[in-house]
Every structure is written in structure tokens, then in C-alpha cells.
């Protein structure tokens, strides 16, 4: 009789690695949620091109619209520290580089979704043009020739989250969007029916509309 031990060993190692990762970045995790933050130095003379690309997103569609696991994402060029406040150090500290600040609030779409690696790999594939335009201006990006290399490279500039609050720990972005739509429709229903004295009419209308709100 053959005893297959190696798959069990590999499975145990996988579970141990997952447990180790959860302990190492416990501040970045809340249940299925993960907070990713990176601060990546930009090569001299390239910050203006990055800033121009980011300004396009202010009026156009979000580049993260094809990544349904993203609750919120932010990209900012940090060109210098703010020092115009009382008690600021003297001499004033100066940054020697400009940086791309990237933050993302993500929910794992399924069990076993490795954070942040799988998210960063998916981002590289889905936002390849944007990734190259933004992070292609940063030091070391030339080594990121595929999704796995990009994830490994960007993780080197990751900052851990000190205080991470998740308001809806089990809700996906799609579920929250649907809930907000139902809320708006319910508010509108109340506004249009609040002065009617026919409760039977209001009740029938509510049941009709509510079938779509609460299937």
C-alpha cells in the first residue's frame, strides 16, 4: 500500500506560511479586508509626467473599475513635506526624492486569495498601461517584467497600517453600491408618499417596490 505523505506536508507548509503572513501583517488585515500602502521613489525629472497621468483620473473613469475587490484606491505624488506648522523641526526636513503614494482598501473575493500578492498581480494585468505610466517612472521598475515580479517589487516599498478600521467587514463593493441604491430609492419613496392619506395605496406600492429592494 502506498502512503502519500508529501501532499500533506506541502499542505501543512502552505498553512504555516499563511499563518505566518497573517501574523506578520496583522495590522493590514481585518477579516477578508486588507489595507495596502506603498511609497515609491520617482526618478528625477519624472514626477510631472506621473502627476499629469493622475490628473486624468480626476475627470475620467477610475482605472480600478475592472478590479471589483477594490473598495477605494488613491494615487498621489508627494513632492515635499509640509513644514508650515507650529513646532516643526528646525532645520526643516527635505525629501531627497519625490514619491508615488498608493493606498488601496481591498476585500478578498474568495478564501485563499493571497493578500497583497494576488491583488498586485491582477492590478498589473488589468491596469498594465497605467502601471507602466505611473510606476514605470520609479526606481527599480525595470526589474518588474511580469505580474509576480511587479508584486514583489512594489511590496518592497510597502508601509504597514497602524490603525485600520473596517465599517462593513463582510460587504463587497458591489453589495455596498446596491445597498446605497436601495437607500436612495427608499428615501425617494418616503418623500413621494408621505402626504398620502391612503394607507392601503401606500402599502401596496411599498410591497411592489420592496420586492426589488429586498429580493
Backbone as numpy.savetxt, mean C-alpha at the origin, in Angstrom:
# Nx Ny Nz CAx CAy CAz Cx Cy Cz
8.64 -50.09 2.45 7.79 -48.89 2.45 8.68 -47.64 2.45
8.36 -46.71 1.57 9.14 -45.47 1.48 8.55 -44.42 2.41
9.42 -43.75 3.12 9.01 -42.67 4.01 9.49 -41.35 3.41
8.55 -40.48 3.07 8.89 -39.19 2.46 9.07 -38.15 3.58
10.32 -37.94 3.93 10.62 -37.03 5.04 10.92 -35.63 4.53
11.61 -35.54 3.40 12.09 -34.24 2.96 10.99 -33.22 2.75
9.84 -33.55 2.10 8.78 -32.53 1.98 8.33 -31.98 3.31
8.29 -32.85 4.34 7.89 -32.37 5.66 8.94 -31.40 6.22
10.20 -31.72 5.98 11.27 -30.84 6.45 11.19 -29.49 5.76
10.96 -29.52 4.44 10.85 -28.27 3.70 9.66 -27.45 4.18
8.55 -28.13 4.47 7.37 -27.43 4.97 7.65 -26.81 6.33
8.36 -27.54 7.18 8.70 -27.01 8.50 9.61 -25.81 8.39
10.57 -25.88 7.48 11.48 -24.75 7.27 10.71 -23.52 6.78
9.74 -23.76 5.87 8.93 -22.66 5.36 8.15 -21.99 6.48
7.56 -22.80 7.36 6.80 -22.25 8.48 7.70 -21.49 9.44
8.90 -22.00 9.67 9.84 -21.33 10.56 10.27 -19.98 9.98
10.52 -19.94 8.66 10.90 -18.68 8.02 9.76 -17.67 8.11
8.53 -18.15 7.89 7.38 -17.25 7.98 7.22 -16.70 9.39
7.43 -17.57 10.39 7.34 -17.13 11.78 8.44 -16.14 12.10
9.64 -16.39 11.61 10.77 -15.47 11.83 10.49 -14.12 11.21
9.96 -14.13 9.96 9.65 -12.87 9.28 8.60 -12.08 10.04
7.59 -12.77 10.57 6.54 -12.07 11.32 7.11 -11.41 12.56
8.06 -12.08 13.20 8.66 -11.52 14.41 9.57 -10.34 14.06
10.31 -10.47 12.95 11.26 -9.43 12.60 10.59 -8.12 12.23
9.44 -8.19 11.57 8.78 -6.95 11.16 7.38 -6.85 11.74
7.25 -7.22 13.02 5.94 -7.20 13.67 5.31 -5.82 13.64
6.13 -4.76 13.67 5.58 -3.41 13.64 4.93 -3.06 12.32
5.33 -3.75 11.24 4.76 -3.47 9.93 3.47 -4.25 9.66
3.11 -5.17 10.52 1.98 -6.06 10.27 0.86 -5.85 11.28
-0.37 -5.95 10.76 -1.56 -6.01 11.60 -2.52 -6.97 10.94
-2.49 -8.22 11.38 -3.32 -9.23 10.75 -2.90 -9.44 9.30
-3.85 -9.24 8.38 -3.56 -9.40 6.95 -2.93 -8.15 6.34
-2.81 -7.09 7.14 -2.32 -5.82 6.62 -0.80 -5.69 6.79
-0.22 -4.90 5.89 1.21 -4.64 5.95 1.47 -3.20 5.54
2.32 -2.51 6.29 2.71 -1.13 5.98 4.13 -1.14 5.43
4.27 -0.75 4.18 5.60 -0.71 3.56 6.03 0.74 3.37
7.25 1.05 3.82 7.82 2.39 3.64 9.26 2.24 3.20
9.63 2.99 2.17 11.03 2.98 1.73 11.47 4.41 1.43
12.76 4.65 1.63 13.37 5.96 1.38 14.61 5.70 0.54
14.53 6.04 -0.76 15.56 5.65 -1.72 16.28 6.87 -2.26
17.61 6.92 -2.17 18.35 8.10 -2.65 18.33 8.22 -4.18
18.10 9.44 -4.66 18.04 9.73 -6.09 19.41 10.18 -6.57
19.76 9.78 -7.78 21.03 10.19 -8.35 21.04 11.70 -8.63
22.19 12.34 -8.51 22.26 13.81 -8.71 21.69 14.23 -10.06
20.87 15.29 -10.02 20.31 15.84 -11.24 19.07 15.14 -11.76
18.59 14.13 -11.05 17.45 13.34 -11.54 16.16 13.60 -10.78
16.22 14.37 -9.71 15.03 14.56 -8.87 13.92 15.29 -9.63
14.26 16.23 -10.51 13.24 16.99 -11.24 12.42 16.07 -12.14
13.06 15.11 -12.77 12.35 14.17 -13.64 11.39 13.30 -12.82
11.83 12.88 -11.64 10.97 12.07 -10.77 9.78 12.90 -10.30
10.05 14.12 -9.88 8.97 14.99 -9.40 7.96 15.27 -10.51
8.42 15.46 -11.73 7.52 15.70 -12.87 6.62 14.49 -13.10
7.19 13.29 -12.98 6.39 12.07 -13.14 5.33 11.96 -12.05
5.69 12.27 -10.83 4.74 12.17 -9.72 3.62 13.19 -9.85
3.91 14.35 -10.39 2.87 15.36 -10.55 1.82 14.93 -11.58
2.20 14.08 -12.50 1.23 13.56 -13.47 0.13 12.77 -12.78
0.48 12.10 -11.68 -0.49 11.26 -10.99 -1.54 12.10 -10.24
-1.25 13.38 -10.01 -2.19 14.21 -9.27 -3.46 14.49 -10.07
-3.36 14.49 -11.38 -4.52 14.77 -12.24 -4.98 13.56 -13.03
-4.13 12.58 -13.17 -4.49 11.39 -13.94 -4.88 10.24 -13.03
-5.20 9.09 -13.63 -5.56 7.90 -12.83 -4.37 7.40 -12.02
-4.67 6.79 -10.90 -3.61 6.27 -10.04 -2.91 5.09 -10.72
-1.59 5.05 -10.69 -0.88 3.90 -11.26 -1.11 2.62 -10.47
-1.64 2.75 -9.24 -1.87 1.57 -8.40 -3.28 0.99 -8.57
-4.03 1.49 -9.55 -5.41 1.04 -9.71 -5.51 -0.43 -10.10
-4.43 -0.98 -10.67 -4.45 -2.39 -11.07 -3.88 -3.32 -10.01
-3.65 -2.77 -8.82 -3.17 -3.57 -7.69 -4.24 -3.54 -6.60
-5.21 -4.45 -6.63 -6.36 -4.38 -5.72 -6.02 -4.58 -4.26
-4.80 -5.04 -3.95 -4.43 -5.21 -2.54 -3.99 -3.91 -1.88
-3.87 -2.83 -2.66 -3.40 -1.55 -2.13 -4.57 -0.73 -1.61
-4.55 -0.42 -0.31 -5.54 0.49 0.27 -5.16 1.94 -0.03
-3.90 2.26 0.16 -3.43 3.62 -0.08 -1.93 3.56 -0.40
-1.49 4.47 -1.25 -0.07 4.55 -1.59 0.31 6.01 -1.79
1.55 6.32 -1.48 2.03 7.70 -1.58 3.47 7.71 -2.08
3.74 8.61 -3.02 5.08 8.82 -3.55 5.42 10.30 -3.46
6.57 10.61 -2.85 6.98 11.99 -2.64 8.48 12.11 -2.87
8.89 13.21 -3.46 10.32 13.53 -3.54 10.67 14.40 -2.33
11.61 13.94 -1.54 12.10 14.71 -0.40 13.41 15.36 -0.82
13.37 16.69 -0.94 14.57 17.38 -1.43 15.43 17.95 -0.31
14.79 18.22 0.86 15.56 18.76 1.98 14.74 18.65 3.26
15.39 18.74 4.40 14.71 18.67 5.69 14.09 20.02 6.03
12.98 19.98 6.75 12.37 21.20 7.26 13.06 21.57 8.57
13.64 22.73 8.62 14.36 23.15 9.84 13.87 24.48 10.39
12.78 25.02 9.84 12.29 26.31 10.30 11.35 26.20 11.48
11.74 25.46 12.49 10.91 25.31 13.68 11.74 25.61 14.93
11.04 26.05 15.96 11.73 26.44 17.20 12.44 25.24 17.81
13.70 25.42 18.14 14.47 24.35 18.74 15.19 23.46 17.75
15.15 23.81 16.46 15.85 23.02 15.46 17.35 23.03 15.74
18.04 21.93 15.43 19.48 21.86 15.71 20.25 22.95 15.00
21.33 23.37 15.61 22.20 24.37 15.02 23.63 23.84 15.10
24.33 23.63 13.99 23.94 24.00 12.62 22.82 23.11 12.06
22.08 23.67 11.11 20.96 22.97 10.51 21.46 21.75 9.74
20.83 20.59 9.96 21.23 19.40 9.20 20.84 19.51 7.73
21.68 18.99 6.86 21.44 19.03 5.43 21.51 17.62 4.85
20.56 17.29 3.99 20.61 16.00 3.31 21.66 16.04 2.20
22.38 14.96 2.04 23.37 14.90 0.99 22.80 14.31 -0.30
21.56 13.84 -0.24 20.87 13.31 -1.42 19.41 13.73 -1.36
18.76 13.68 -2.49 17.31 13.76 -2.54 16.77 12.34 -2.57
15.54 12.16 -2.08 15.02 10.81 -1.88 13.61 10.64 -2.45
13.32 9.40 -2.85 11.95 9.01 -3.15 11.39 8.35 -1.90
10.35 8.95 -1.34 9.64 8.35 -0.22 8.43 7.61 -0.76
8.35 6.31 -0.48 7.23 5.49 -0.94 6.59 4.81 0.25
5.29 5.00 0.41 4.55 4.32 1.47 3.35 3.63 0.83
3.02 2.45 1.34 1.88 1.70 0.83 1.24 0.91 1.97
-0.07 0.98 2.02 -0.87 0.23 2.98 -1.52 -0.91 2.21
-1.13 -2.14 2.52 -1.49 -3.29 1.69 -2.22 -4.34 2.52
-3.13 -5.07 1.88 -3.77 -6.21 2.51 -3.44 -7.46 1.70
-3.08 -8.53 2.38 -2.77 -9.78 1.69 -4.04 -10.35 1.06
-4.07 -10.58 -0.26 -5.29 -11.06 -0.90 -5.62 -12.51 -0.57
-4.64 -13.26 -0.06 -4.90 -14.66 0.30 -3.84 -15.11 1.31
-4.12 -16.21 2.00 -3.18 -16.75 2.98 -1.90 -17.19 2.27
-0.79 -16.93 2.91 0.49 -17.31 2.34 1.09 -16.27 1.41
0.41 -15.12 1.25 0.93 -14.03 0.42 2.08 -13.38 1.17
3.29 -13.53 0.67 4.49 -13.09 1.38 4.66 -11.58 1.26
4.61 -10.91 2.41 4.79 -9.47 2.46 6.21 -9.12 2.88
6.84 -8.10 2.31 6.34 -7.30 1.20 6.75 -7.80 -0.17
7.46 -8.95 -0.20 8.10 -9.41 -1.44 7.13 -9.57 -2.61
6.02 -10.31 -2.37 5.11 -10.56 -3.48 4.45 -9.27 -3.97
4.17 -8.37 -3.05 3.59 -7.09 -3.46 4.57 -6.32 -4.34
5.82 -6.23 -3.93 6.82 -5.49 -4.70 7.06 -6.14 -6.06
7.02 -7.46 -6.11 7.18 -8.16 -7.38 6.01 -7.87 -8.31
4.79 -7.89 -7.76 3.60 -7.57 -8.56 3.64 -6.12 -9.02
4.11 -5.25 -8.17 4.21 -3.85 -8.54 5.18 -3.67 -9.70
6.29 -4.37 -9.68 7.27 -4.28 -10.76 6.66 -4.73 -12.09
5.84 -5.77 -12.04 5.22 -6.30 -13.26 4.10 -5.38 -13.74
3.22 -4.94 -12.83 2.04 -4.16 -13.21 2.36 -2.70 -13.52
3.40 -2.17 -12.87 3.75 -0.74 -13.03 5.16 -0.60 -13.59
5.49 -1.43 -14.54 6.88 -1.47 -14.98 7.37 -0.13 -15.50
6.55 0.54 -16.32 6.98 1.84 -16.87 7.17 2.85 -15.74
6.23 2.89 -14.81 6.34 3.84 -13.69 7.54 3.50 -12.79
7.74 2.23 -12.55 8.87 1.80 -11.71 10.19 2.27 -12.31
10.34 2.09 -13.62 11.59 2.49 -14.27 11.74 4.01 -14.31
10.62 4.72 -14.48 10.70 6.18 -14.53 11.06 6.76 -13.17
10.50 6.17 -12.10 10.72 6.72 -10.76 12.01 6.17 -10.14
12.01 4.86 -9.89 13.17 4.29 -9.20 14.37 4.09 -10.11
14.14 4.19 -11.43 15.28 4.10 -12.35 16.24 5.26 -12.19
15.78 6.34 -11.52 16.65 7.49 -11.25 17.39 7.36 -9.91
17.26 6.22 -9.26 17.85 6.04 -7.93 19.10 5.17 -8.00
19.94 5.34 -6.99 21.18 4.55 -6.91 20.86 3.06 -6.81
21.58 2.27 -7.59 21.50 0.82 -7.48 20.38 0.17 -8.25
19.50 0.95 -8.89 18.38 0.34 -9.59 18.83 -0.55 -10.74
19.99 -0.28 -11.30 20.47 -1.08 -12.44 20.60 -2.55 -12.10
20.70 -2.87 -10.80 20.81 -4.28 -10.40 19.45 -4.97 -10.36
18.35 -4.19 -10.47 17.00 -4.75 -10.38 16.49 -5.07 -11.77
16.87 -6.23 -12.29 16.55 -6.58 -13.67 15.29 -7.44 -13.80
14.72 -7.86 -12.70 13.50 -8.67 -12.74 12.71 -8.43 -11.46
11.49 -8.94 -11.35 10.67 -8.66 -10.16 11.33 -9.03 -8.84
11.97 -10.20 -8.77 12.59 -10.61 -7.52 13.76 -9.71 -7.15
14.56 -9.33 -8.12 15.69 -8.45 -7.85 15.21 -7.06 -7.43
14.12 -6.60 -8.05 13.57 -5.30 -7.67 13.08 -5.32 -6.22
12.35 -6.38 -5.85 11.85 -6.49 -4.48 13.01 -6.51 -3.49
14.04 -7.29 -3.80 15.21 -7.37 -2.91 15.91 -6.01 -2.82
16.03 -5.32 -3.94 16.71 -4.01 -3.95 15.93 -2.97 -3.16
14.60 -2.88 -3.38 13.83 -1.84 -2.70 13.73 -2.12 -1.20
13.73 -3.39 -0.81 13.67 -3.73 0.61 14.89 -3.23 1.36
16.00 -3.04 0.65 17.21 -2.56 1.33 17.04 -1.12 1.83
16.08 -0.37 1.25 15.83 0.99 1.71 14.55 1.08 2.53
14.06 -0.07 2.99 12.81 -0.09 3.76 13.02 0.46 5.16
12.01 1.21 5.64 11.98 1.71 7.01 10.86 0.99 7.76
11.14 0.54 8.95 10.11 -0.13 9.75 9.09 0.87 10.28
7.87 0.41 10.45 6.79 1.24 10.96 6.76 1.18 12.47
6.74 2.32 13.11 6.76 2.37 14.58 5.37 2.24 15.17
4.37 2.87 14.52 3.00 2.85 15.05 2.05 2.66 13.88
1.47 1.48 13.78 0.63 1.12 12.64 -0.79 0.85 13.11
-1.74 1.67 12.67 -3.14 1.50 13.06 -3.95 1.06 11.85
-4.76 0.03 12.01 -5.62 -0.48 10.96 -7.07 -0.36 11.42
-7.83 0.49 10.76 -9.21 0.73 11.18 -10.15 -0.41 10.85
-9.93 -1.08 9.71 -10.81 -2.17 9.28 -9.93 -3.38 8.96
-9.58 -4.17 9.96 -8.54 -5.18 9.81 -8.82 -6.30 8.83
-10.09 -6.52 8.45 -10.40 -7.63 7.55 -11.00 -7.18 6.23
-11.09 -5.88 5.98 -11.76 -5.37 4.79 -10.77 -5.11 3.66
-11.16 -5.50 2.46 -10.36 -5.20 1.28 -10.74 -3.82 0.74
-9.90 -3.22 -0.11 -10.26 -1.93 -0.70 -11.60 -1.98 -1.44
-11.86 -3.07 -2.14 -13.13 -3.20 -2.86 -14.31 -3.21 -1.90
-14.19 -3.94 -0.79 -15.26 -4.00 0.19 -15.52 -2.64 0.83
-14.45 -1.91 1.12 -14.62 -0.57 1.69 -15.28 0.38 0.70
-14.91 0.27 -0.57 -15.51 1.12 -1.59 -17.00 0.83 -1.71
-17.37 -0.44 -1.67 -18.79 -0.81 -1.75 -19.55 -0.32 -0.52
-18.93 -0.40 0.66 -19.58 0.05 1.88 -19.82 1.56 1.85
-18.86 2.31 1.32 -19.02 3.76 1.22 -20.13 4.12 0.23
-20.23 3.35 -0.84 -21.30 3.59 -1.80 -22.67 3.34 -1.18
-22.78 2.24 -0.41 -24.04 1.94 0.27 -24.38 3.04 1.27
-23.37 3.52 2.00 -23.61 4.61 2.95 -24.16 5.85 2.25
-23.55 6.22 1.11 -24.00 7.40 0.38 -25.43 7.23 -0.13
-25.74 6.04 -0.62 -27.09 5.79 -1.13 -28.11 5.79 0.00
-27.71 5.27 1.17 -28.62 5.27 2.31 -28.90 6.70 2.79
-27.86 7.54 2.81 -28.03 8.94 3.19 -28.98 9.64 2.21
-28.79 9.37 0.93 -29.65 9.99 -0.08 -31.10 9.50 0.05
-31.25 8.21 0.39 -32.60 7.66 0.59 -33.31 8.39 1.74
-32.59 8.60 2.84 -33.18 9.30 3.99 -33.56 10.73 3.61
-32.69 11.41 2.88 -32.96 12.79 2.49 -34.23 12.90 1.63
-34.43 11.95 0.73 -35.57 12.05 -0.20 -36.86 11.50 0.39
-36.78 10.78 1.51 -37.99 10.18 2.08 -38.35 10.71 3.47
-37.52 11.57 4.05 -37.72 11.92 5.45 -38.99 12.73 5.71
-39.53 13.41 4.68 -40.72 14.23 4.91 -42.01 13.57 4.41
-41.92 12.33 3.95 -43.11 11.61 3.53 -43.84 11.07 4.76
-45.14 11.13 4.72 -45.95 10.62 5.83 -46.50 9.23 5.57
-46.23 8.68 4.41 -46.70 7.35 4.06 -45.64 6.32 4.43
-45.71 5.77 5.64 -44.71 4.83 6.11 -44.73 3.53 5.31
-45.90 3.15 4.82 -45.96 1.93 4.01 -45.19 2.12 2.71
-45.27 3.34 2.13 -44.51 3.64 0.90 -43.01 3.65 1.18
-42.63 4.27 2.29 -41.21 4.32 2.66 -40.68 2.90 2.90
-41.48 2.09 3.59 -41.05 0.72 3.93 -40.84 -0.10 2.67
-41.76 -0.02 1.70 -41.63 -0.77 0.46 -40.41 -0.28 -0.34
-40.22 1.05 -0.36 -39.07 1.59 -1.08 -37.75 1.15 -0.44
-37.74 1.12 0.89 -36.52 0.70 1.59 -36.21 -0.77 1.31
-37.24 -1.62 1.32 -37.02 -3.04 1.05 -36.50 -3.25 -0.38
-37.03 -2.46 -1.29 -36.60 -2.58 -2.69 -35.15 -2.16 -2.84
-34.81 -0.99 -2.30 -33.43 -0.50 -2.38 -32.49 -1.33 -1.54
-32.94 -1.74 -0.35 -32.09 -2.50 0.56 -31.65 -3.84 0.02
-32.43 -4.40 -0.91 -32.04 -5.69 -1.51 -30.70 -5.58 -2.23
-30.44 -4.40 -2.79 -29.15 -4.19 -3.45 -28.06 -3.81 -2.47
-28.44 -3.12 -1.37 -27.45 -2.71 -0.40 -26.94 -3.87 0.43
-27.85 -4.76 0.81 -27.50 -5.86 1.71 -27.93 -7.19 1.10
-27.26 -7.62 0.05 -27.66 -8.86 -0.64 -27.46 -10.08 0.24
